[in-house]
Amino acid sequence: MASVEKIVDPDKARRKIKADRRMREIMANYYMEAKTPKAQRGKKIAWITSGGPVEPLHAMDVIPIYPENYGAMIGASKMGVPLCEKSEEMGYARDLCSYARADIACATVAGGPIGGLPEPDMLVCCNNICGTVLKWYEVQARYYNVPLFILDTPITHTTFNDDMRRYVTRQSEEYIAFLEMACGRRFDYDRMKTVGDLSIRGQQLWQEILDTTMHKPAPMTCFDAFFHLAMIVTLRGTQTAVDYYEMLLAEMKERVAQGIGMLPVEKYRLVWDNLPIWYRLRWLSEKFMERSACLVADTYTSGWTSWMPYVDQTDFLGFMGESYARIFLNSGTDLMAENIVRMVKKYDAHGVVFHSNRSCKPYSFGQYDIQRIVQKKLGIPTLMIEADMVDERSFSESQVETRIDAFIEMLG
Amino acid sequence: MITAGVDVGSISAKAAIVQDGELLTTCVILTGYNSRDAGRQVYDQALAQLTMQAGRIDKIVATGYGRNSIDFADKAVTEITCHAAGAHYLDPQIRSIIDIGGQDSKAIVLDDTGRVKDFTMNDKCAAGTGRFLEVMARALQVDLDAFGTLSLAADKAAPISSLCTVFAESEVISLIAKGASRVNIIAGIHASIGARVVSMAKRIGVRPPVMMTGGVAKNIGVVRALEAKLATTLRVSEYAQLTGAIGAALLAAR
């Protein structure tokens, strides 16, 4: 019996991305520095949401730590279920985001990947990604007894007006004042200029890397992007990220030049929507690979460049509030659907795979409408997978496998 | 060319044998603990009904939840594609299918050649499935086979609002305690399945003529409840439960 022929791939070693090793080193060093005892490291630590403006932290030499990146690590190392259960014992509802549940629980136990996160000196929360982060960060501010700054970004359904602009610009100023108070010194505007330039450069490079998959065969898949994304999230605004992405881009360009695809056979090209299912990355990537289906692009990893049109290189700080308010996830269903339609065309995809993520409400809420819009505008098949990014209890292997199989059968 | 389809579901295993587009025989048994053995057994029984040797079969397609455990099949195809092929064979006019099996419910929209255009399935939940009906039959101490006919005698379907099998069971128990009649409770159960499955089917643009497939199609009460919600009549073939196996046998010939 074989619905799926096992593909023997003599070029497996050649397909491996060589930059992976350097990436692991950088991330290890990043966490090592952060986990060095405070007296030795000197620098303060701020926990920040994944879509929060991190650049001012770098300008003030504060180490940013991302509980959401840590949530992904918890998911990928399959530690999500016991931590989610622990948070439920603490009284948090199972319907809450699994990143929030896992992080809140992890703070109270000695454990988790890399033995837990270093304790914060301050918290920076931006609600451009969801509303959950407000309560999540309030909980942690009480737990660690540290100051919390909240940047409130109005949702950009379709347009951004002057009132919204003033509202977020004013808060950017308050953010600087908060940092001056928390760090006990004046804000370094010169350094900020450099950090802003590096942030923009990093995003440009990241987008260029993602765009190499326009080539057929695609030199990488979204499963690779999920891994290499960690740098644009955690080290955005640093020379390290720029240097690394230059190296990765060169490797991708080389793969394109040599015609090295990530899949042995690339028959179908697909777009992924929503966060990864972290504890099933390998399983999913193999399922799609065995069916010669290449996930060439995704809305998630490109989310970190979705505000680039609104950034002003000459006045990063002045436009910071607006650009962060206008990220993909803080927009309305129409803009989200438009984005997917644009991606399908750009990457010449045959279908879209939606992950209906139980944890991430703002990302998953409009998916049925988006699915309908995509089908209407493009007439291509779409697939809906119900799961969760970290909580494995919301994943049913045989159901997901049947859906993937039926979807591929539909693609013909 | 003689081909076979083996459909191993969560509750029953089905087999169909087809020769050049003509259905030769079908067979249904309970799946039980071992889906692999059930697949072998139902296939052997179908062959025995024809007094045919296994060597005469040119190709076999396995489908259903146990499809990947059927090691004697040439290929595995999902039940979604197989139901579409089977329904198209039984009635080429069919454009949509509502399939309710043991552990899942699906809606499929197909084109005029029997190919799947879109599909949707229930989430990880037993509500609106054959298993849901089994639980309810036990709570009401009624033989499942009598469920459909009994519900037709209802004068007013009892309201069952919960979407969860376990909660719905407690609702049923409260209704019994309140003295609601058995037939009205059964009609309420069917109405709740109808509402759940139809809202799912409408999402992918279900359009007539609609065929109902899967084991639950044998329950006239569910069929009527679906028809009321869809505002159209359902076509139910005598081979409703075997549609997937027949589709698998047909696809094996391609």
Chai-1 contact restraints between the chains, C-beta under 6 A:
chainA,res_idxA,chainB,res_idxB,connection_type,confidence,min_distance_angstrom,max_distance_angstrom,comment,restraint_id
A,M1,B,I70,contact,1.0,0.0,6.0,A-B,restraint_1
A,M1,B,D71,contact,1.0,0.0,6.0,A-B,restraint_2
A,M1,B,A73,contact,1.0,0.0,6.0,A-B,restraint_3
A,S3,B,K75,contact,1.0,0.0,6.0,A-B,restraint_4
A,S3,B,A76,contact,1.0,0.0,6.0,A-B,restraint_5
A,E386,B,D123,contact,1.0,0.0,6.0,A-B,restraint_6
A,S396,B,K124,contact,1.0,0.0,6.0,A-B,restraint_7
A,S398,B,Y65,contact,1.0,0.0,6.0,A-B,restraint_8
A,T402,B,T78,contact,1.0,0.0,6.0,A-B,restraint_9
A,D405,B,T78,contact,1.0,0.0,6.0,A-B,restraint_10
A,A406,B,T78,contact,1.0,0.0,6.0,A-B,restraint_11
A,A406,B,I80,contact,1.0,0.0,6.0,A-B,restraint_12
A,E409,B,T81,contact,1.0,0.0,6.0,A-B,restraint_13
A,M410,B,V116,contact,1.0,0.0,6.0,A-B,restraint_14
